[in-house]
Amino acid sequence: MQTLPGFRDFYPVDFAARRYIFEGWRRVARSYGFVEYEGPTLESVDLYRKKSGGELVGQLFDFTDKGKREVALRPEMTPTLARMVAAKERDFKKPIKWFSMGSFYRYEKQQDGRLREFAQLNCDLFGDHSVAGEAEMIALAIDLFRTFGLTEKDFYVRINDRRVWEHFLSERGVTTERSEEFLQIIDKLEREREEVNVAKLATFGIALPELREFLARPAPILESLAVALADRGLQDFVRFDATIVRGLAYYTGVVFEVFATAHGRALAGGGRYDDLIKTLSDGSVDLPALGFAVGDVVLEKVLRATPHAAEKLEAAIRADHAPQVFGVIADETRRAEAVKLFSELRREGLRVDYPLAAMKVGKQFQLAEQAGAPFAIVVGAEWPQVKVKTLATREERVVPGESSGLLSLVR
Amino acid sequence: MQTLPGFRDFYPVDFAARRYIFEGWRRVARSYGFVEYEGPTLESVDLYRKKSGGELVGQLFDFTDKGKREVALRPEMTPTLARMVAAKERDFKKPIKWFSMGSFYRYEKQQDGRLREFAQLNCDLFGDHSVAGEAEMIALAIDLFRTFGLTEKDFYVRINDRRVWEHFLSERGVTTERSEEFLQIIDKLEREREEVNVAKLATFGIALPELREFLARPAPILESLAVALADRGLQDFVRFDATIVRGLAYYTGVVFEVFATAHGRALAGGGRYDDLIKTLSDGSVDLPALGFAVGDVVLEKVLRATPHAAEKLEAAIRADHAPQVFGVIADETRRAEAVKLFSELRREGLRVDYPLAAMKVGKQFQLAEQAGAPFAIVVGAEWPQVKVKTLATREERVVPGESSGLLSLVR
């Protein structure tokens, strides 16, 4: 019996890494005043069909349930979120700042860094259309990676605004119906062969050198965002790059992606999607929106491959697993008293481990050290006194075996 | 667009309740030295067929994926866990103490407290067959409810051992093939009409009065467990009750359920399943096992209906949502400095909110109070000094606008 291809078991050491990433995400998102939400894992397929574009429908884990409903494991959060916000937006003060961390499912060909079940952090801001909001979201995206020890040497944010191209196309008399097609060319520009680019652009009456020249110029529309980011001291973390358009059709303005420098991989991506709520609510709710998602798979790869970040990760995994106290029962006739004491310490929130079966004292100390516990509390002949031993220094103190006094020694 | 029946949206206020429950579970399980793991949401249907009994197969969200695999959303954790443990048990010191919190899926008729997507905490102990281990697991189950403010008035643990009935049946010459059938009668004994019970028992040659007499006597096999629990001071939380057999076929020894006194509902259930790993590994791994699961749906209902527990829950929800600092920008020309300062505080881990758009100072203070922030930091004409205002007392202090000094004032 094995996991399905593209699905993962998280043994405790794997889970500790996952928890380190999730708790880092949560801490940073909350520091920005975002509050957490969650949606269902299974949704009606219609929710994904309805979202304009529907790029992900072909990759759905979709099926007909026992009640004849067409359902799908969620491939992304945005449609669920937009549904939730549209349904109750009047209940919330604007701007709405929400984040969520969950699992998503895409039936994709398995490849390095792509799994069929993966986790994503989603951060979204609704009801704000300001550059201040855009700078806030990009600052949040940056801090989400800095918190793990990554620096401006390890990643940067590529920023663009889709309106740059709207403007470019309208100046050249290209109709808006063809803009999505044009953005696909821009999206693939750096990966596609030159003659293919030339041929595709020709259908728009655009020459490649003209396009290259346009790309080299800074876009006036992004100037105030550049200033807002520089005000925050983030200029070294960002690059404005008009080739960034992001794949999903629902983006309407600023788009950005966080890029891992040494890995050539995107760590996060998002942008403004001011029309999606309106589409999904059949016009009844109109709210500007700006959001991004961070995946867990590539991030963990990058953290493990970046020495200063990998060290932090490894330390967190070790700390996650170690008990704070290892209880040593040196006299089996005192087991009841010992277990009661350890239970009290646990109820105070301490992580306490102890052997369930009788065992030589030396063996118990060995277990304590292997577990990485900083302290051992030895219950034995001295009861109602106990020995508190600091395992690193082998210092011992004999103190009353009462949880109240012990707590301050081992916390 | 709505959620599917039996699935939930967690708006931030709902999610805060969920997080309170999850973090309580995590804190207590970790205090007992349990480490966290996770498995995939989707598994091969065979995994659930293979587990003896297969009671849940009829309730599966199962389908054929795009690769023609028969797959199912997991209806419970135990088969995944047993698969994981069987695959790598040599890598882990015994006893193995693992817990997990995740979502599960059953296509059931919707009813009060039963959803199609629900969360469960699973705690399992492998490689221990002692009464000490059983007492430890039951103590853990008890502390998992005490941590939310529930007391021995609100819940208790019903305990039995399936071997009590094995013994009973063998004494009466009933073959082991019929023991599962007999346990189903015991399971339904208190809910079934008397004449049905009498008729069913007659097929075993057993009279109802004989059974009732047996039920009234304490079982010698459970005596040492009763002592171990009393040693921990838990006697008021437990009742030995031979009618408890738990539905799932894989239990082999001690079984128990946590019961909400005023609600007449089970909050948790589990027991010893010493043969399951062997079955799932085709005999290659043999490990004693003992585990239980706690669901989120009934627990949250009980917490909300129990005044002292509901108060704790409500306080946790309020605390979850409130920023620690609300940044007031009293002079828009100082916005850049203000945002930089707030960003520094955030990077120190403080939850800081501030308005993205220019706004009257009075309105900003109103937002700060509505958000429940304990402090406001006012950046204005005094810059590089700032005002720190304690919102409850209206006390104000003017201090340098440097994050290092401010931190100690507002933490």
Chai-1 contact restraints between the chains, C-beta under 6 A:
chainA,res_idxA,chainB,res_idxB,connection_type,confidence,min_distance_angstrom,max_distance_angstrom,comment,restraint_id
A,M1,B,L47,contact,1.0,0.0,6.0,A-B,restraint_1
A,M1,B,R83,contact,1.0,0.0,6.0,A-B,restraint_2
A,T3,B,P40,contact,1.0,0.0,6.0,A-B,restraint_3
A,L4,B,L42,contact,1.0,0.0,6.0,A-B,restraint_4
A,F7,B,P40,contact,1.0,0.0,6.0,A-B,restraint_5
A,D9,B,G39,contact,1.0,0.0,6.0,A-B,restraint_6
A,D9,B,M84,contact,1.0,0.0,6.0,A-B,restraint_7
A,F10,B,Y37,contact,1.0,0.0,6.0,A-B,restraint_8
A,F10,B,E38,contact,1.0,0.0,6.0,A-B,restraint_9
A,Y11,B,Y37,contact,1.0,0.0,6.0,A-B,restraint_10
A,P12,B,V35,contact,1.0,0.0,6.0,A-B,restraint_11
A,P12,B,Y37,contact,1.0,0.0,6.0,A-B,restraint_12
A,F15,B,E36,contact,1.0,0.0,6.0,A-B,restraint_13
A,F15,B,Y37,contact,1.0,0.0,6.0,A-B,restraint_14
A,F15,B,E38,contact,1.0,0.0,6.0,A-B,restraint_15
A,R30,B,R351,contact,1.0,0.0,6.0,A-B,restraint_16
A,S31,B,R346,contact,1.0,0.0,6.0,A-B,restraint_17
A,S31,B,R351,contact,1.0,0.0,6.0,A-B,restraint_18
A,G33,B,P323,contact,1.0,0.0,6.0,A-B,restraint_19
A,G33,B,D353,contact,1.0,0.0,6.0,A-B,restraint_20
A,V35,B,P12,contact,1.0,0.0,6.0,A-B,restraint_21
A,V35,B,H321,contact,1.0,0.0,6.0,A-B,restraint_22
A,E36,B,F15,contact,1.0,0.0,6.0,A-B,restraint_23
A,Y37,B,F10,contact,1.0,0.0,6.0,A-B,restraint_24
A,Y37,B,Y11,contact,1.0,0.0,6.0,A-B,restraint_25
A,Y37,B,P12,contact,1.0,0.0,6.0,A-B,restraint_26
A,Y37,B,F15,contact,1.0,0.0,6.0,A-B,restraint_27
A,E38,B,F10,contact,1.0,0.0,6.0,A-B,restraint_28
A,E38,B,F15,contact,1.0,0.0,6.0,A-B,restraint_29
A,G39,B,D9,contact,1.0,0.0,6.0,A-B,restraint_30
A,P40,B,T3,contact,1.0,0.0,6.0,A-B,restraint_31
A,P40,B,F7,contact,1.0,0.0,6.0,A-B,restraint_32
A,P40,B,E117,contact,1.0,0.0,6.0,A-B,restraint_33
A,L42,B,L4,contact,1.0,0.0,6.0,A-B,restraint_34
A,L47,B,M1,contact,1.0,0.0,6.0,A-B,restraint_35
A,F63,B,F63,contact,1.0,0.0,6.0,A-B,restraint_36
A,K66,B,Y107,contact,1.0,0.0,6.0,A-B,restraint_37
A,R83,B,M1,contact,1.0,0.0,6.0,A-B,restraint_38
A,M84,B,D9,contact,1.0,0.0,6.0,A-B,restraint_39
A,Y107,B,K66,contact,1.0,0.0,6.0,A-B,restraint_40
A,E117,B,P40,contact,1.0,0.0,6.0,A-B,restraint_41
A,D128,B,L356,contact,1.0,0.0,6.0,A-B,restraint_42
A,S130,B,L356,contact,1.0,0.0,6.0,A-B,restraint_43
A,A132,B,L356,contact,1.0,0.0,6.0,A-B,restraint_44
A,G133,B,L356,contact,1.0,0.0,6.0,A-B,restraint_45
A,D231,B,A336,contact,1.0,0.0,6.0,A-B,restraint_46
A,R232,B,K340,contact,1.0,0.0,6.0,A-B,restraint_47
A,R232,B,S343,contact,1.0,0.0,6.0,A-B,restraint_48
A,H321,B,V35,contact,1.0,0.0,6.0,A-B,restraint_49
A,P323,B,G33,contact,1.0,0.0,6.0,A-B,restraint_50
A,A336,B,D231,contact,1.0,0.0,6.0,A-B,restraint_51
A,K340,B,R232,contact,1.0,0.0,6.0,A-B,restraint_52
A,S343,B,R232,contact,1.0,0.0,6.0,A-B,restraint_53
A,R346,B,S31,contact,1.0,0.0,6.0,A-B,restraint_54
A,R351,B,R30,contact,1.0,0.0,6.0,A-B,restraint_55
A,R351,B,S31,contact,1.0,0.0,6.0,A-B,restraint_56
A,D353,B,G33,contact,1.0,0.0,6.0,A-B,restraint_57
A,L356,B,D128,contact,1.0,0.0,6.0,A-B,restraint_58
A,L356,B,S130,contact,1.0,0.0,6.0,A-B,restraint_59
A,L356,B,A132,contact,1.0,0.0,6.0,A-B,restraint_60
A,L356,B,G133,contact,1.0,0.0,6.0,A-B,restraint_61
